[in-house]
Amino acid sequence: MPSFTRTTCLPTVALLCVSACQPVNTDASSNDTENWSCQSRDTPFSYSACRINADALTDGRYSLQLFWQQTGSDQPLLTFDNLMATLPAENTLSFAMNAGMYNEDYAPIGYTVIEGEEVRSLNLKEGGGNFHLLPNGVLWWDESGNVQVTESHALNEQINDDAVQPWYATQSGPMLVIDDEIHPQFNPESTSLKMRNGAGVCSDGSIQFVNSEQPVNFHEFATLFKDELGCPNALFLDGGIASALYAPSIDKQDKKEMGVMIAVIENDN
């Protein structure tokens, strides 16, 4: 959900390398199921998921991108429809979802990098709310398309050491799964049930983007990534009214307004 505070985190480890995640939707004839697919499932709870193979992001046909503002303007795109209207004719939007928490102006509250330009600096402050349920982290990838999820303080050290150069990055929190362990502060008996969405870097060489279709607690959501999808590292992006998915192959086309969006783009050239 949108966050109207600015503050954030503390250290702890969690690095992640990338790929993409699990099952394919054989019913969606428009999907290039060899490289990406979307599906809807009912167990262990109702959710929708889209995955992209990591290898597919390295040959130029597909790219993972972040979008926020309209071209030549400081106005946010806000909707998937507006995003599609700005894409060049040779590009197709395979799927997309909201990419992190934002303030009342739809501006990201965490570290954001778009095409190598730092839009928002890494947020290492402490505070309340989901963003600061530590450890939090960053979903990021370099110009070659190598996707990773890294705990915020660990990434800060890597950036300061010039060890990494994010081409795209979106910071959110909390981390859901850290080196195959569920976030230590999650309570299986929690009654805080909300719609949630997140992204995981998975053992099968895929990256999975998940949107719950019913309210769940953090522990349930993290368990899905860890045990059902086989993602040893995963990051919560947002939830509630901000949880949005564009996946026409499974008839999911949310009309909500949001801040930064993450999308898989196919180059039709």
Secondary structure, 3 states (H helix, E strand, C coil): CCCCCCCCCCCCCCCCCCCECCCCCCCCCCCCCCCEEEEEECCCCCEEEEEEEHHHHCCCCEEEEEECECCCCCCECCCHHHHHHHCCCCEEEEEEEECCCECCCCCECCCEEECCEEEECCCCCCCCCHHHCCCCEEEEECCCCCEEEEEHHHHHHHHHCCCCCCCEEEEECCEEEECCEECCCCCCCCCCCECEEEEEEECCCEEEEEEECCCECHHHHHHHHHHHCCCCEEEEEEEHHHCCEEEHHHCEECCCCCCCEEEEEEECC
